[in-house]
């Protein structure tokens, strides 16, 4: 685990062994940040349910090089993201892979899988700091973040 602080927010990185203890907290942050995507009693979801998110994170934590980054404000978790190094066939899939230039396919790839910050802490640069910590930890040549255009609030500068 590593930590860096700026203002009242600490950013900590974790490996896969920390995921089980943090899983419920991550699901709570995600649900708080994405209420429109969370299952409602008796309803359906247009996105990823909290239970599906737990399964997804647990599965991805088995991938070599998995890194989880959590933001803490005053000691309480307020955001997270995670990623892992990805092979081109896994990340792009068979339909998109032929359209990816060869020099990108042979570089170190990182797939950012989720990024969520609770609404009270959004707009303060926490998402950017979480992303930057992942890039530092994994050190990819290329990274990919798949988002719905209406849901993306992060601005990443290279």
NORVENCOR-V723454 format. One record per helix or strand of 3 or more residues. SS is the DSSP state (H for helix, E for strand). FROM is the first residue (numbers start at 1). LEN is the number of residues. Records with the same first field share a line. If there is no record, write none. Layout:
BEGIN
SS: FROM-LEN, FROM-LEN
END
This chain:
BEGIN
E: 2-5, 9-6, 67-7, 76-11, 109-9, 142-4
H: 16-18, 35-3, 50-11, 88-10, 102-4, 119-3, 126-13
END
